[in-house]
Amino acid sequence: MPNPYIFKTRALGPNAKNSTLTFDELDNSLLFLSSSIGTLNGLNSFFVQANGTPLQNGYSLIDSYNTAKTTTPTGSNRYSVLLGPGKYEFTQSFNINTSYIDVVSLTGYKDVYITGSNTIQVSADNVYVRGIDVGSKNFTITSSLPNTIFKNCKGGDYSFGGSTNNQNSFTISSTFIDCEGGDYSFAGNGSAYGIFTDCIGKNFSFGYTCNGTFTNCTGGSSSFANQGNIEYSTFLNCQGEDYSFASAAQITNNSILKECIGGLDSFANISQNGRSTSTLLDKCTLTSGSWNTTNLVSNSRLIDCIQPINILITTTP
């Protein structure tokens, strides 16, 4: 039976403008709206339509956020600023600096585009930030923020707690889901202590040191502890390029790496006593070079790990 109703999309979103939605896509949209309509019509939300110029939209966002701050939100009385898909521009960086005020894309997609030269800076803990794309700019995080969640957000180099040198580095303990950054992103030159799921970084991303949980994450060269140790960490199905996974230091203190892939000299492969204190590398793969099995100490193990000539390495010290 042909669809008697034709529904078309807006200019920005996961589908091209004026594309026809399938029944499944329409159903998903309606499900999302049905779950959100209470929030949209509630007393604890502010909706920014994004139907003006980028600067007008930016001012609307700032006004809504400032109004939310006057309500004195608490953990049991949170507020949300809901952002319609569109372009937003600021005359100075927009600071998310108040706990319990969430700033989220209405659709959940990366369709809130921050244009111009200024960016977003997050300095408040216990907020939820979703669907914001600052392009090649630094999506700035200024402190640990252990109770803050970032989902479907995107930035350029040094985003999400990166820094230009380890003397001015941050320890980042937030939760990141489906986020993307450039070089030195996700606490690059700092300490990645958070929870990272389905995130993508480039070179020197995911910490100078690591002490967190990483699932389905991808980095460039020298990623995942680019110079320091991996400690008390769990990695599942993560991938880096050459010199990744504590290449120049140690994997220690009961860290577990399963089904991860690294390039030349990854996995603490060149360090004396590089894998120690009950660490486990299970079904990990080197794409270049060969496993150093002489630096396994203190009950650390390689189980069914693979090197380029497809030799399985199963070693117990």
C-alpha positions in Angstrom: 0.0 0.0 0.0 1.6 3.4 -0.9 2.2 5.9 1.8 -0.7 8.4 1.6 1.2 10.9 3.7 4.4 12.6 2.6 6.6 13.9 5.4 9.7 16.0 4.6 12.7 17.0 6.6 14.0 20.4 7.6 17.3 21.9 6.3 19.5 20.5 9.0 19.5 17.0 10.5 20.4 13.4 9.6 18.6 13.6 6.2 19.0 16.0 3.3 16.5 18.8 3.1 13.2 17.9 1.6 14.0 14.2 1.6 11.0 11.9 2.2 11.0 10.0 5.5 10.4 6.3 5.5 7.8 4.9 7.9 10.7 3.7 10.2 12.3 7.1 10.2 9.0 8.8 10.9 8.2 6.3 13.6 11.6 7.0 15.3 11.0 10.7 15.1 7.6 10.3 16.6 9.0 8.1 19.4 11.6 10.7 20.1 9.0 13.5 20.2 6.6 11.5 22.3 9.4 11.0 24.9 10.5 14.6 24.8 7.1 16.4 24.6 6.7 16.5 28.3 10.1 18.2 28.7 9.4 20.6 25.9 6.1 21.7 27.6 7.5 21.5 31.1 8.5 24.2 33.5 12.1 23.0 33.6 13.1 23.6 30.0 13.8 26.3 27.5 13.6 25.7 23.8 15.7 27.6 21.3 14.2 27.3 17.8 17.3 28.4 15.8 15.1 30.1 13.2 17.2 33.3 13.0 20.7 34.2 11.8 23.6 32.4 13.5 24.2 35.4 15.8 20.5 35.7 16.6 20.4 32.0 17.5 23.5 32.4 19.6 21.9 35.3 21.6 18.8 33.2 22.0 20.8 30.4 23.5 22.7 32.7 25.8 19.4 34.3 27.0 17.8 30.9 27.6 20.8 29.7 29.5 21.0 32.8 31.6 17.3 32.5 32.4 17.8 28.9 33.5 20.6 30.0 35.8 18.2 32.3 37.7 16.1 29.3 38.7 18.8 28.0 41.0 18.8 24.4 39.7 19.7 21.5 41.9 20.3 17.8 41.5 16.6 17.1 42.1 15.4 20.1 40.0 17.4 20.1 36.8 16.9 22.4 33.8 17.4 21.8 30.1 18.1 24.1 27.3 16.9 22.3 24.2 18.5 23.4 20.9 16.8 23.2 17.5 19.1 22.1 14.6 20.9 25.1 13.2 23.9 27.4 13.2 24.8 29.3 16.3 27.5 32.0 16.6 28.8 33.9 19.7 30.7 37.1 20.1 32.8 35.4 22.8 33.1 31.7 23.9 29.8 30.4 25.4 30.6 29.1 28.9 28.5 26.2 30.3 29.4 27.1 33.9 26.4 26.1 36.1 25.7 22.6 37.4 22.4 20.9 36.7 21.6 22.8 33.5 21.8 20.5 30.5 22.5 21.9 27.0 21.3 19.4 24.4 20.4 19.1 20.7 16.6 18.4 20.4 17.2 15.6 17.9 20.3 14.0 19.6 22.3 14.3 16.4 25.4 16.5 15.8 23.2 19.2 14.3 23.9 22.2 16.5 26.7 23.9 14.6 28.9 26.5 16.3 30.1 28.8 13.6 32.4 31.8 13.7 35.6 32.0 15.7 34.3 31.4 19.2 33.5 28.0 20.7 31.9 26.3 23.7 33.7 26.0 27.0 32.4 23.7 29.8 33.5 24.4 33.3 30.5 23.1 35.3 30.3 19.6 36.7 27.1 17.5 36.6 25.7 18.6 33.2 24.7 16.8 30.0 25.9 18.2 26.7 24.7 16.6 23.5 24.8 17.0 19.8 27.1 20.0 19.5 29.6 20.4 16.7 32.2 23.2 17.0 33.9 22.3 13.8 37.7 22.6 13.9 37.7 24.7 17.0 38.6 23.5 20.5 35.6 22.1 22.3 37.0 23.3 25.6 36.9 21.5 28.9 38.7 23.2 31.8 38.6 20.7 34.7 38.0 17.1 35.7 34.1 17.2 35.6 33.6 13.6 36.8 29.8 13.8 36.7 29.4 15.5 33.3 28.4 13.5 30.2 29.2 14.5 26.6 27.4 12.7 23.8 27.5 13.1 20.0 29.8 16.1 20.3 32.6 17.1 17.9 35.6 19.4 18.0 39.1 20.0 16.6 42.6 19.8 18.0 42.9 19.9 21.8 39.2 19.3 22.3 37.7 17.6 25.4 40.5 18.5 27.8 43.5 18.5 25.6 46.4 20.9 26.2 49.4 22.2 24.3 51.9 20.8 26.9 51.8 18.5 29.9 52.7 21.3 32.3 49.3 22.8 31.7 47.5 19.5 31.4 44.1 18.4 32.8 42.9 15.2 34.4 39.6 14.5 32.6 37.1 12.2 34.3 33.9 12.8 32.3 31.9 10.3 30.3 32.2 10.6 26.5 29.9 8.8 24.1 30.1 9.0 20.3 32.4 12.1 20.5 35.1 13.1 18.0 38.2 15.3 18.4 41.4 16.1 16.6 45.1 15.9 17.7 45.7 15.9 21.4 41.9 15.5 22.1 40.4 13.7 25.1 43.0 14.8 27.6 45.9 14.8 25.2 49.0 15.7 27.2 46.9 15.1 30.3 45.3 12.2 32.1 42.4 10.3 30.6 40.5 9.1 33.7 37.0 9.0 32.3 34.7 6.6 30.5 35.1 6.7 26.7 32.7 4.8 24.4 32.7 4.9 20.6 35.0 8.0 20.5 37.4 9.0 17.8 40.6 11.1 18.2 43.6 11.7 16.1 47.3 11.8 16.9 48.4 12.0 20.6 44.7 11.7 21.7 43.4 9.9 24.8 45.8 11.0 27.4 49.5 11.4 28.2 48.5 8.7 30.8 45.4 6.6 31.0 43.3 5.4 34.0 39.8 4.9 32.7 37.5 2.7 30.6 37.7 2.7 26.8 35.3 0.9 24.6 35.3 0.9 20.7 37.6 4.0 20.6 39.9 4.9 17.8 43.1 7.1 18.0 45.9 8.1 15.7 49.6 7.6 16.3 50.9 7.9 19.9 47.4 7.6 21.2 46.2 6.0 24.5 48.9 7.1 26.9 51.2 8.8 24.4 54.1 9.0 26.9 53.0 7.8 30.3 51.5 4.7 31.9 48.3 2.8 31.5 47.1 2.0 35.0 43.9 0.4 36.4 42.3 0.7 32.9 40.1 -1.4 30.7 40.3 -1.3 26.9 37.9 -3.2 24.7 38.1 -3.2 20.9 40.1 0.0 20.7 42.5 0.9 17.9 45.6 3.1 17.7 48.3 3.6 15.2 52.1 3.4 15.8 53.4 4.1 19.3 50.1 3.7 21.0 49.0 2.1 24.2 51.8 3.3 26.5 54.4 2.7 23.9 57.2 4.4 25.8 56.1 3.5 29.4 54.2 0.7 31.2 50.9 -1.1 31.2 50.4 -1.9 34.9 48.2 -2.3 37.9 45.7 -4.9 36.7 44.9 -3.2 33.4 43.1 -5.3 30.8 43.3 -4.8 27.0 41.1 -7.1 24.9 40.9 -7.2 21.1 42.8 -4.0 20.7 45.0 -3.1 17.7 48.2 -1.0 17.7 50.9 -0.2 15.3 54.7 -0.3 15.6 56.0 -0.5 19.2 52.5 -0.3 20.7 51.4 -2.0 24.0 54.5 -0.9 26.0 56.5 -3.1 23.7 59.8 -1.2 23.9 60.0 -0.6 27.7 61.9 -2.7 30.1 59.4 -4.2 32.5 56.8 -2.6 30.3 53.9 -4.9 31.2 53.7 -5.7 34.9 51.5 -6.2 37.9 48.8 -8.6 36.7 48.1 -6.9 33.4 46.3 -8.9 30.6 46.5 -8.4 26.8 43.9 -10.7 25.3 43.6 -11.2 21.5 45.4 -7.9 20.8 47.1 -7.3 17.5 50.3 -5.6 16.4 50.1 -4.4 12.8 53.8 -3.8 12.6 56.8 -5.2 14.4 56.7 -8.2 16.8 55.8 -8.8 20.4 58.4 -8.3 23.1 57.7 -11.2 25.5 60.7 -10.5 27.7 59.1 -7.6 29.5 56.3 -9.6 31.1 56.7 -9.4 34.9 54.6 -9.8 38.0 51.9 -12.1 36.5 51.3 -10.1 33.3 50.1 -12.2 30.3 49.7 -12.2 26.6 46.9 -14.5 25.4 46.4 -15.2 21.7 47.9 -12.0 20.7 48.8 -11.5 17.0 51.7 -10.0 15.1 51.9 -9.2 11.4 53.0 -12.7 10.3 49.8 -14.0 12.0 51.7 -15.9 14.8 49.6 -16.3 17.9 51.6 -15.4 21.0 50.4 -17.1 24.2 52.7 -16.4 27.1 52.6 -16.8 30.8 55.6 -15.5 32.8 
